Amino acid sequence: MDKALHEMGKYGVHKENSIYGQSCCPDEINGDRGHLPKLMATHYGHSFPLGGLGGAPFGGKTGFGAFSHHVPDNGNVIIVFGPHIGFSIDGEAGKFLRTGQAALSTACGALVAAYNQCLSGQGWGREPRDEQQAWLRTKLRHFCPHAAMAGNPMVEMVTKAYEVIEEEMLSIVNTNFGSGNLVLLGGIQINMPYPLPGYWLPKHFSIRSANMAPIDLMPLAFGR
């Protein structure tokens, strides 16, 4: 967060003139202290939720439009987005031991479920009462057999999930909200077993405005 705030500050993006939103999975462990979504929401004092299962921006163009037009006059819009993956104490990807539970559960549960559903050949169509999960299956179903051949399928799945989420995010955002900047910080939230801290793997960091083409901030902030 410190690195991101430093780079944004060079463009006049500060707490006082910006609005913050995030497209992260609603899994409660993503709100653990020290995780980037929690840190950013605490720093800005608010957060507009754009995401749903898996971290996909299910708020869509309407959600982004509503959120971005809450921006301070001549101010900036900041969005953190991406999926997450948990790890067990033994290093098993896609599993996490939650507080108060004796057995491991899945993280991200939606991505693990999509993986299993696609490999089983079931539930590929739309489901009116489960649209978000159906979207994840549709986006990932052709990739699941490839992930199944990998040494660590859940790592492959969350990496691919990030790619489709980034593509979706870039398709719904715009700079029509005013003269300020739009900052996008995408990555993968890594939920480490307690009491270890969580980590954020940055994959995208850019800034743009109605009068400025997108600028890649990844090399300056994260050296990649």
C-alpha positions in Angstrom: 0.0 0.0 0.0 2.8 2.4 0.8 4.4 1.9 -2.6 1.1 2.4 -4.3 0.2 5.6 -2.4 3.7 7.0 -3.1 3.3 6.6 -6.8 -0.3 7.9 -6.8 0.8 11.0 -4.9 3.0 12.0 -7.8 -0.1 12.5 -9.8 -2.0 14.4 -7.1 -4.0 11.4 -6.0 -4.5 11.8 -2.2 -6.9 10.6 0.5 -8.7 13.9 0.6 -9.5 14.1 -3.1 -10.2 10.5 -4.0 -12.9 7.9 -3.7 -12.0 4.2 -3.1 -13.7 1.0 -4.4 -12.8 -2.6 -4.6 -13.7 -5.7 -6.5 -12.6 -8.5 -4.2 -14.3 -11.8 -3.2 -16.7 -11.2 -0.2 -14.9 -14.0 1.7 -14.5 -12.7 5.2 -10.8 -13.6 5.4 -10.1 -10.9 2.8 -11.0 -8.5 5.5 -8.3 -9.7 7.8 -6.1 -7.0 9.3 -3.0 -6.5 7.1 -4.7 -7.6 3.9 -4.5 -4.9 1.2 -8.3 -4.5 0.7 -8.7 -4.0 4.5 -5.7 -1.6 4.6 -7.0 0.5 1.7 -10.6 0.7 3.0 -9.2 1.8 6.4 -6.9 4.4 4.9 -9.7 6.0 2.8 -12.3 5.5 5.5 -14.8 3.9 3.1 -15.1 1.4 0.3 -17.6 1.0 -2.6 -18.0 -2.8 -3.2 -18.0 -3.6 -6.9 -17.1 -7.3 -6.6 -18.8 -10.6 -6.0 -17.8 -14.3 -6.0 -14.2 -14.8 -6.9 -13.5 -11.0 -7.0 -15.2 -10.5 -10.4 -16.6 -6.9 -10.9 -20.3 -7.9 -11.0 -21.3 -4.3 -10.3 -20.7 -3.9 -14.0 -20.9 -0.7 -15.9 -23.9 0.6 -13.9 -22.1 -0.1 -10.6 -18.9 1.6 -11.8 -20.9 4.5 -13.1 -22.7 5.0 -9.8 -19.5 4.7 -7.8 -17.4 6.9 -10.0 -19.9 9.7 -9.9 -19.6 9.9 -6.1 -16.1 11.2 -6.6 -15.2 14.6 -5.0 -15.3 17.5 -7.5 -12.2 17.2 -9.8 -11.2 14.2 -7.7 -9.9 10.7 -8.4 -11.2 7.2 -8.5 -9.2 4.3 -7.1 -10.1 0.6 -7.5 -8.3 -2.5 -6.0 -9.4 -5.7 -7.7 -8.6 -9.4 -8.0 -9.2 -12.9 -6.8 -7.7 -14.6 -3.8 -6.2 -18.0 -2.8 -5.8 -19.5 0.6 -3.0 -21.8 1.9 -3.1 -24.4 4.7 -0.3 -24.7 7.2 1.0 -27.6 5.2 1.2 -25.4 2.0 -1.9 -26.8 0.3 -3.2 -24.2 -2.2 -6.9 -23.5 -2.2 -7.4 -24.5 1.5 -7.6 -22.4 4.6 -8.2 -23.1 8.3 -10.7 -20.5 9.5 -11.0 -19.3 13.1 -13.2 -21.6 15.1 -13.1 -24.5 12.6 -11.3 -27.8 13.2 -11.2 -28.7 9.5 -9.8 -27.0 6.4 -12.3 -25.3 4.0 -11.8 -23.9 0.5 -10.4 -20.5 -0.4 -11.5 -19.3 -2.8 -14.5 -21.5 -2.4 -16.1 -20.2 -5.6 -13.1 -20.9 -7.7 -12.6 -24.3 -6.3 -16.2 -25.1 -6.9 -16.1 -23.8 -10.5 -13.0 -26.0 -11.1 -14.8 -29.1 -9.7 -18.0 -28.3 -11.5 -16.3 -27.8 -14.9 -14.3 -31.0 -14.6 -17.5 -32.9 -13.8 -19.2 -31.6 -16.9 -22.1 -30.4 -14.9 -23.8 -27.1 -14.4 -22.3 -25.2 -17.4 -25.4 -23.3 -18.2 -26.9 -20.2 -16.6 -28.7 -20.4 -13.3 -31.0 -17.5 -12.4 -30.4 -18.0 -8.7 -26.6 -18.5 -9.0 -25.6 -16.1 -11.8 -22.2 -15.2 -10.4 -21.0 -18.8 -10.0 -22.3 -19.5 -13.5 -20.2 -16.6 -14.9 -17.1 -18.0 -13.2 -17.8 -21.4 -14.8 -18.4 -19.9 -18.2 -15.1 -17.9 -18.1 -13.0 -20.7 -16.7 -14.4 -24.0 -18.0 -12.1 -24.3 -21.0 -9.1 -23.7 -18.8 -9.9 -26.2 -16.1 -8.6 -29.3 -18.0 -5.3 -27.5 -18.4 -5.2 -26.6 -14.7 -5.9 -30.2 -13.8 -2.7 -31.2 -15.6 -0.6 -28.8 -13.6 1.4 -29.5 -10.5 -0.7 -27.1 -8.5 -4.2 -26.7 -10.1 -5.5 -24.1 -7.7 -2.5 -21.8 -8.3 -3.2 -22.1 -12.1 -6.9 -21.4 -11.5 -6.4 -18.2 -9.5 -3.9 -17.0 -12.0 -6.3 -17.5 -14.9 -9.1 -16.0 -12.8 -7.1 -12.9 -12.3 -6.7 -12.6 -16.1 -10.5 -12.8 -16.8 -11.2 -10.4 -13.9 -8.7 -7.9 -15.2 -10.3 -8.1 -18.7 -13.7 -7.6 -17.2 -12.6 -4.7 -15.1 -11.0 -2.9 -18.1 -14.2 -3.4 -20.1 -16.5 -1.6 -17.5 -14.4 1.4 -16.4 -14.2 4.8 -18.0 -12.9 8.3 -17.3 -16.2 10.1 -17.9 -16.6 11.1 -14.2 -14.6 14.3 -14.5 -11.1 15.7 -14.8 -9.5 13.5 -12.2 -7.5 10.3 -12.5 -8.7 6.7 -12.5 -6.2 4.4 -10.7 -6.5 0.6 -11.1 -4.5 -1.7 -8.8 -5.0 -5.4 -9.6 -3.5 -8.5 -8.1 -4.0 -11.7 -6.2 -4.7 -11.7 -2.5 -2.8 -14.5 -0.8 -4.4 -15.7 2.5 -1.7 -17.3 4.5 -2.4 -19.6 7.5 -2.7 -17.9 10.8 -0.7 -16.3 12.4 1.2 -15.5 9.3 0.3 -12.2 7.5 -1.4 -12.0 4.2 0.3 -11.0 1.0 -0.8 -9.2 -2.2 0.7 -10.2 -5.5 0.5 -7.1 -7.7 -0.3 -7.8 -11.4 -1.6 -4.4 -12.7 -1.1 -0.8 -11.6 -2.1 2.0 -13.9 -3.4 5.5 -14.0 -5.4 7.3 -16.7 -7.7 10.3 -17.1 -9.9 11.8 -19.7 -6.9 13.9 -20.8 -4.2 11.3 -20.3 -3.6 7.9 -21.9 -3.0 5.0 -19.5 0.4 4.9 -17.8 1.8 1.7 -16.4 3.0 2.3 -12.9 4.0 -1.3 -12.2 7.8 -0.8 -12.9 8.0 2.3 -10.8 6.0 0.9 -7.8 6.9 -2.7 -7.8 9.9 -3.1 -10.1 8.1 -5.4 -12.6 
